[in-house]
Each structure stands twice: as C-alpha cells, then as structure tokens.
Amino acid sequence: MELSSSDLEKLRQIAKKAALKAGQHVIACFGTDFKIGSKNKGGSLAADVVTEVDIKSQEIIHASLQESIKKYDLGWLGEESEDDKSRLVKDYFWTVDPIDGTLPFTKKSPGFAVAIGLVSKQGDAVVGVAYDPYHNDLYDAVKGGKVYKNEKLFSIEYNKNKGLTFYSDLSFLSSGALPYLIKSLEEKSLEKYNKPLEVITHQGAVMNAMCVLQNAPAVYIKPHRDKLGGGCAWDFAASACIAEAMGCTPTDYFGNKINLNKEENTYMNNEGIKYEIW
C-alpha cells in the first residue's frame, strides 16, 4: 500500500505528538539521578550507553504510535528493542531513537533529541520529526513537502560571516582519521571563506544534522569504517527527511544516496554519512 500525501500528513501529526510527549518525560528527567547501563554490544561508548529514560521514552512513543501501526499496517524499528524484521515486510515502518545523544544527556549537557522517522521498504525517509527538549524546538517534515520548526516554516540559515563548521560525533574523536579530515576541511574553509574551521563534537547525530541546516556553511560527516556501528536508521531517518525537504540531500560518505533499510543489518558503518551545505 502506498501512503498518500494526506496519509503522510496525518502520520506527521501523530509523530509530532509522540515526540513531544516523550520529550516532556526526557527533559523532566534531565539533571536527575537515573540508572545508566550498557547494551553490551561493543562499539563506542556513545552507542553502548543506555538509561532507564531511553527505555521509558521509547515505551511512550511506541504506545503513541500503536494505533497508526495497526491502521496503516506499519512495521517497527526502535533503538531499544530487537529488530523484528517487520521493516523488511511492511511497505513502511516507524524507526525511533528515544534519546539520540544519550551520552550528552547523561553528562547533563545539551545535544540530545527525540527522533521519529517513517521509512519506506525501499529505504527512503518519508516523515521526519526531531524534537530538542532542551531548547524546546520541534522540527518536522514530510517527503516533498515543507519543513517546519516550532510550527513555522523553516529554511536553511546561511551565515556569510563565518567559516565552515564541522560537526562530529563523539565516537569519531578517537579515530585516527579525524586529524586528516579536520586538516582537509580547515584548508577548504580558509580557501573558500578565508576563515578558520570550527569543530563541534558534543552532540548526537540528530542535533548535528539540525545544526548544519541552521549554521551553514557546515558539514556533518561520519566516515565509513569496517567495524559494525556508524549509526543506524533511527539515527538518520528523521533528519534525512527534514534535510532533504530543505534541499540538503544527505548522502553516504562517497556521495551516494543513503539506504535506511538495508536487509543485512541496520548499521551504516560501511557507508558513512554526510550532511553538507557549502
């Protein structure tokens, strides 16, 4: 079944309510004492850390989306639950990151968000909702439609008085490739804008992507790597939909169209990802 533009608009509104409800719980817990654990899946600390707030946030979102799952026969992929493979069977599936940027959340710092994306079986994001509860900012879009921030039309914000800004995930800081990428971007910033490169590393994937849209010229880059990890569909579905609707089409590290529904696994380490506005 192909969802109509009217269907997508209804699902956007449902996802917005779910994100706001979960975000209210998340921000109410911010700064309090909560249980912090490990998923014991290996990989970076940022990917492995989980809190009881993540789990409760996902429960809130799942309950809020349950009616739409039944009505539209949708699949489900949540970060804090096992991949039941419904994403490979259903025409569309919800993919949810209940707290993207759990590490900054545990450090009592901004840079985290609630992310809800609707993705087609072919791997295209068709609805995207990202909520930053720390700043109370809600971003949302449907594929081919307009983008909104806090219910107002949202467009790319370009600052001609600065150099390039490079947004990097915390997990990339220990990579041996980081100094080389920074050097290359520094050279490009000086050449193109005659201003130094700024590097920001304290945020999760969703807020990194949103900041590219609000602080251009900017790039958010996750290079490819052999080890499993590198983000998953839930890290990028919401922001990919929002960015694409704004004219900033995200790609993999090599410039190819991203696939948010790979059959073999949900990881994107082999591809990497880029959001860039020059």
Helices and strands as residue ranges (DSSP letters): H 5-29, E 36-38, H 45-48, E 49-51, H 52-72, E 75-78, G 86-88, E 92-100, H 102-106, E 113-120, E 125-132, E 137-142, E 147-149, E 152-153, E 165-167, G 170-172, H 178-193, E 198-200, H 205-214, E 218-222, H 233-245, E 273-277
